[in-house]
Amino acid sequence: MPVYLVERYWPGVTSKVLLEAINRGRRVMAEMNGEGTRVCDISCILILGEEVVFSVYEGPSAAAVRQFNDRAGIPVSRIVEAVAVAVGHGADPPPADAER
């Protein structure tokens, strides 16, 4: 399934506000999954000093990821298709010339 990065320029965001949004999002994900549209959250990073949040989702399309965020009441500045690479302790990074 495609992966999407969601950029959020979110004035006033705090850890508490973000956690509340994540909880709303989990409820909306369950609803959408029940309706046949699977969106899954992969990761989320809050940069407090910049009031920025980066979230990574799997979903069938950018439109589905936007619909999820709209329904959950979570702001979106931009959605782009991305490639998620999990790098754990001791894992070799992908080669610099790796294809998508």
C-alpha positions in Angstrom: 0.0 0.0 0.0 1.3 3.5 -0.8 2.9 5.6 2.0 2.2 9.3 2.5 3.9 12.0 4.5 1.6 14.6 6.0 3.2 18.0 6.9 1.3 20.0 9.4 2.2 23.6 10.3 0.1 23.7 13.5 0.2 26.9 15.6 -0.3 26.1 19.2 0.3 22.4 19.0 1.5 20.7 22.1 2.1 17.1 23.1 -1.3 17.0 24.7 -3.1 18.4 21.7 -1.3 15.9 19.4 -2.2 13.0 21.6 -5.8 14.0 21.6 -5.7 14.2 17.8 -4.1 10.8 17.6 -6.9 9.3 19.7 -9.6 10.9 17.5 -7.7 9.6 14.5 -7.7 6.0 15.8 -11.5 6.2 16.1 -11.8 7.6 12.6 -9.4 4.9 11.2 -11.7 2.2 12.7 -14.7 3.8 11.1 -13.0 4.1 7.7 -11.7 0.6 7.9 -15.3 -0.6 8.5 -16.4 1.4 5.4 -13.7 -0.3 3.3 -11.0 2.4 3.2 -7.9 1.3 5.1 -5.7 4.1 6.4 -3.0 3.1 8.9 -0.7 5.4 10.9 3.0 4.5 10.8 4.7 7.3 12.7 4.4 10.9 14.0 7.0 13.5 14.9 6.3 16.7 16.8 8.8 19.5 16.5 7.7 21.8 19.4 9.9 24.8 18.8 8.6 25.0 15.2 4.9 24.1 15.8 5.3 21.4 13.1 4.1 17.8 13.0 5.1 15.2 10.4 3.0 12.1 10.1 3.4 9.0 8.0 0.4 6.9 6.9 -0.3 4.0 4.7 -3.4 4.4 2.6 -4.9 3.7 -0.9 -4.5 7.3 -2.0 -3.6 10.8 -0.9 -7.3 11.6 -1.1 -8.1 8.9 1.4 -5.4 10.2 3.8 -6.8 13.7 3.5 -10.3 12.4 4.1 -9.1 10.7 7.2 -7.4 13.9 8.6 -10.5 16.0 7.7 -12.8 13.6 9.5 -10.5 13.5 12.5 -10.3 17.3 12.6 -6.5 17.2 12.2 -4.9 20.1 10.2 -3.0 19.3 7.0 -0.7 21.6 5.2 0.6 19.2 2.5 0.4 15.5 1.6 3.1 13.8 -0.5 3.7 10.2 -1.5 6.8 9.0 0.2 9.0 5.9 0.8 9.2 4.7 4.4 12.5 3.0 5.3 12.6 1.4 8.8 16.2 1.6 10.1 16.8 -0.2 13.4 19.9 -0.6 15.5 22.6 -2.4 13.6 20.6 -2.2 10.3 22.5 -1.2 7.2 21.1 1.9 5.5 19.7 1.6 2.0 22.3 2.2 -0.8 22.4 5.9 -1.9 21.3 4.9 -5.4 18.4 2.8 -4.3 15.3 2.9 -6.5 11.8 3.6 -5.1 
